[in-house]
């Protein structure tokens, strides 16, 4: 499967520059997105669709950065995107869903409960239902039957294509997930927001204090976040030649992945 690395939302929180690292995967069954970044609707109505968090993370809101515009620049149509696998439902990960209204949207059942079905009061504050008011076709998964490289709960999404694996990695949100993709010569592990900065995988002293604070403040379960940090750092130290770890927001990891694609 050919994988394109897209930045679907540059952001400038205090002291940092972040990206919204989205994967575009070419499969025999059409195109697949992993996350969708900000969408055209967010740019048109940021107050209602993104909410007050926009003042903290300060997105650029550039139409050319949206997934739909980048898909079109690559020579595809928006309806070529048949599936979108989301790591979680934060605003900077699902804003582009409404730009692909016919795509199936895959997420964990726990994330669906914490957003669409029965959110807690904290989750009602966190999420923006207007981003899914177009009524996307949600496909819920329970990644609890298999293991993947030491992660206890994973599920291959073979209904989309072989080699796309949804891995339960809760902590940042109730049902947060990572997504592993077999890119042929290596696996890509998109860890979503399981960690923010590449220093988490090695030199933690390199992590800006502002990012540490933001990660801690927004975490659904801080202990699970720390456990995920430890597991991902261990996997990184193993230095498997057939595995590349990326996340949603680190520009260094994003540029390295683009350069090696």
C-alpha positions as CSV (number, residue, x, y, z in Angstrom):
1,X,0.0,0.0,0.0
2,X,1.3,3.4,-0.9
3,X,1.2,5.9,2.0
4,X,1.2,9.7,1.7
5,X,2.0,11.9,4.7
6,X,-0.2,15.0,4.9
7,X,-0.2,17.9,7.3
8,X,-3.8,18.8,7.7
9,X,-3.5,21.6,10.2
10,X,-0.5,23.7,11.3
11,X,-1.0,25.0,14.9
12,X,1.0,27.4,17.0
13,X,0.3,26.9,20.7
14,X,2.6,28.9,23.1
15,X,6.2,27.9,22.5
16,X,5.6,25.3,19.8
17,X,4.7,24.6,16.2
18,X,2.6,21.5,15.7
19,X,1.2,19.7,12.7
20,X,-1.8,17.5,12.1
21,X,-0.2,14.4,10.7
22,X,-2.7,12.5,8.5
23,X,-2.0,9.3,6.5
24,X,-3.5,8.9,3.1
25,X,-3.3,5.2,2.1
26,X,-3.9,3.9,-1.5
27,X,-5.5,0.5,-1.3
28,X,-7.2,-1.9,-3.8
29,X,-10.5,-0.8,-2.2
30,X,-10.0,2.9,-2.6
31,X,-8.4,5.5,-0.5
32,X,-8.2,5.4,3.3
33,X,-7.4,8.3,5.7
34,X,-6.0,7.9,9.2
35,X,-7.4,10.9,10.9
36,X,-8.7,13.9,8.9
37,X,-7.3,17.1,10.5
38,X,-9.2,20.3,10.2
39,X,-11.8,20.6,7.5
40,X,-13.3,23.2,5.3
41,X,-16.2,23.5,7.7
42,X,-13.9,24.4,10.6
43,X,-12.3,27.1,8.5
44,X,-15.7,28.5,7.6
45,X,-17.0,28.5,11.2
46,X,-14.2,28.0,13.7
47,X,-16.1,29.5,16.6
48,X,-18.8,26.9,16.6
49,X,-17.0,23.9,15.2
50,X,-13.6,24.2,16.9
51,X,-14.6,26.3,20.0
52,X,-12.5,28.0,22.6
53,X,-9.5,25.7,22.2
54,X,-8.7,27.5,19.0
55,X,-7.3,30.4,21.1
56,X,-4.9,28.0,22.8
57,X,-3.6,25.9,19.8
58,X,-4.0,28.8,17.3
59,X,-4.6,26.8,14.0
60,X,-3.6,28.4,10.7
61,X,-6.9,27.3,9.2
62,X,-5.5,27.2,5.6
63,X,-7.9,25.6,3.0
64,X,-4.9,24.2,1.1
65,X,-4.0,22.2,4.2
66,X,-7.3,20.4,4.4
67,X,-7.3,16.7,3.5
68,X,-9.9,17.1,0.8
69,X,-7.8,19.8,-1.0
70,X,-4.6,17.7,-0.8
71,X,-6.5,14.6,-2.0
72,X,-7.6,16.6,-5.0
73,X,-4.1,17.9,-5.7
74,X,-2.9,14.3,-5.8
75,X,-5.3,13.7,-8.7
76,X,-8.1,11.9,-6.7
77,X,-11.7,12.8,-6.1
78,X,-13.1,13.2,-2.6
79,X,-15.4,10.2,-3.1
80,X,-12.3,8.1,-3.7
81,X,-11.9,8.2,0.1
82,X,-13.9,5.2,1.1
83,X,-12.8,4.9,4.8
84,X,-11.5,7.1,7.5
85,X,-9.9,5.5,10.6
86,X,-9.8,8.0,13.5
87,X,-7.5,7.8,16.4
88,X,-9.9,9.8,18.5
89,X,-12.6,12.5,18.2
90,X,-10.7,15.7,19.3
91,X,-11.5,18.6,17.0
92,X,-8.2,18.6,15.2
93,X,-8.6,15.0,14.2
94,X,-12.2,14.8,12.9
95,X,-12.9,18.3,11.4
96,X,-12.3,16.9,7.9
97,X,-14.9,14.1,8.2
98,X,-17.7,16.3,6.8
99,X,-15.6,16.9,3.6
100,X,-15.9,13.1,2.9
101,X,-19.6,12.5,3.8
102,X,-19.8,9.1,2.0
103,X,-16.8,7.6,3.8
104,X,-17.2,5.0,6.5
105,X,-15.7,6.3,9.7
106,X,-13.9,3.7,11.9
107,X,-13.3,4.2,15.6
108,X,-13.3,2.2,18.8
109,X,-16.5,1.4,20.6
110,X,-15.2,3.1,23.7
111,X,-14.5,6.3,21.8
112,X,-18.0,6.2,20.3
113,X,-19.4,5.9,23.9
114,X,-17.4,8.9,25.1
115,X,-18.4,11.1,22.2
116,X,-21.6,10.2,20.5
117,X,-23.5,7.8,22.8
118,X,-23.0,8.6,26.5
119,X,-20.3,11.3,27.1
120,X,-19.5,12.4,30.6
121,X,-19.8,16.0,31.5
122,X,-16.0,16.5,30.9
123,X,-16.4,14.8,27.5
124,X,-19.4,17.0,26.6
125,X,-17.2,20.0,27.1
126,X,-14.3,18.5,25.2
127,X,-16.0,17.5,21.9
128,X,-17.8,19.5,19.3
129,X,-20.9,17.6,18.0
130,X,-21.3,20.0,15.1
131,X,-18.3,18.3,13.5
132,X,-20.4,15.1,13.1
133,X,-23.8,16.7,12.6
134,X,-23.7,15.6,8.9
135,X,-24.4,12.1,10.1
136,X,-21.3,10.1,9.2
137,X,-21.5,6.3,8.9
138,X,-19.7,5.3,12.1
139,X,-18.3,1.8,12.3
140,X,-17.4,0.8,15.8
141,X,-14.7,-1.7,16.6
142,X,-13.6,-3.6,19.8
143,X,-9.8,-4.1,19.4
144,X,-9.6,-6.6,22.2
145,X,-8.9,-10.0,20.5
146,X,-5.3,-9.9,19.3
147,X,-1.8,-8.6,20.2
148,X,0.4,-6.5,18.0
149,X,4.1,-6.0,18.9
150,X,3.4,-6.1,22.6
151,X,0.2,-4.1,22.6
152,X,-2.5,-6.2,24.3
153,X,-5.6,-5.3,22.2
154,X,-5.6,-4.9,18.5
155,X,-7.9,-5.7,15.5
156,X,-6.9,-5.9,11.9
157,X,-9.4,-4.0,9.8
158,X,-9.5,-6.5,7.0
159,X,-12.9,-5.2,5.9
160,X,-11.0,-2.1,4.7
161,X,-7.8,-3.8,3.5
162,X,-5.2,-6.3,4.9
163,X,-2.4,-4.6,6.8
164,X,-4.4,-1.9,8.6
165,X,-4.5,-2.6,12.4
166,X,-6.5,-0.7,15.0
167,X,-4.8,-0.8,18.4
168,X,-6.5,0.2,21.6
169,X,-4.4,2.9,23.4
170,X,-6.7,4.7,25.8
171,X,-5.6,7.4,28.0
172,X,-5.5,10.6,26.0
173,X,-9.3,10.0,25.5
174,X,-11.6,7.2,26.7
175,X,-11.2,5.2,23.5
176,X,-8.1,6.6,21.9
177,X,-6.4,4.2,19.4
178,X,-3.2,3.9,17.4
179,X,-3.2,2.7,13.8
180,X,-0.6,0.4,12.3
181,X,-0.2,0.3,8.5
182,X,1.8,-2.2,6.5
183,X,3.5,0.1,4.0
184,X,5.3,-2.8,2.2
185,X,9.0,-2.5,3.3
186,X,8.0,-1.4,6.8
187,X,5.2,-0.9,9.2
188,X,4.0,2.6,10.2
189,X,2.6,3.0,13.7
190,X,0.6,6.2,13.9
191,X,0.2,6.7,17.6
192,X,-2.2,9.6,17.4
193,X,-2.0,11.7,20.6
194,X,-0.6,8.9,22.7
195,X,2.4,11.2,22.9
196,X,2.9,14.8,21.7
197,X,6.7,15.2,21.3
198,X,9.5,13.0,19.9
199,X,11.4,13.4,23.2
200,X,8.9,11.1,24.8
201,X,10.5,8.3,22.9
202,X,14.0,9.2,24.1
203,X,15.2,12.4,25.6
204,X,12.3,13.6,27.7
205,X,14.2,16.7,28.8
206,X,13.7,18.0,25.2
207,X,9.9,18.2,25.7
208,X,8.8,21.8,26.0
209,X,7.1,22.5,29.4
210,X,4.1,23.9,27.6
211,X,3.5,20.6,25.8
212,X,3.9,18.6,29.0
213,X,1.3,20.8,30.6
214,X,-1.2,20.6,27.8
215,X,-0.8,16.8,27.5
216,X,-1.4,16.4,31.2
217,X,-4.3,18.8,31.4
218,X,-6.3,17.2,28.6
219,X,-5.7,13.6,29.4
220,X,-8.7,11.4,30.2
221,X,-6.6,9.1,32.3
222,X,-3.1,10.3,33.2
223,X,-1.8,7.0,34.4
224,X,-2.7,5.3,31.1
225,X,-1.0,8.1,29.2
226,X,2.2,7.5,31.2
227,X,2.0,3.8,30.7
228,X,1.6,4.4,26.9
229,X,4.7,6.6,27.0
230,X,6.7,3.8,28.6
231,X,5.5,1.2,26.1
232,X,6.1,3.4,23.1
233,X,9.6,4.4,24.3
234,X,10.4,0.7,24.9
235,X,9.3,-0.1,21.3
236,X,11.4,2.8,20.0
237,X,14.5,1.6,21.8
238,X,14.2,-1.8,20.2
239,X,15.0,0.0,16.9
240,X,13.2,-2.6,14.7
241,X,14.3,-1.8,11.1
242,X,10.8,-2.6,9.8
243,X,8.9,-0.2,12.1
244,X,8.5,3.6,12.0
245,X,6.7,5.4,14.9
246,X,4.9,8.7,14.2
247,X,2.3,10.6,16.0
248,X,-0.3,13.3,15.2
249,X,1.5,16.5,16.0
250,X,5.3,16.3,16.1
251,X,6.7,18.1,13.1
252,X,10.1,16.4,13.4
253,X,8.6,12.9,13.1
254,X,6.3,14.2,10.3
255,X,9.1,15.5,8.2
256,X,11.2,12.3,8.7
257,X,8.3,10.2,7.6
258,X,7.7,12.3,4.5
259,X,11.4,12.1,3.6
260,X,11.5,8.4,3.8
261,X,8.2,7.7,2.1
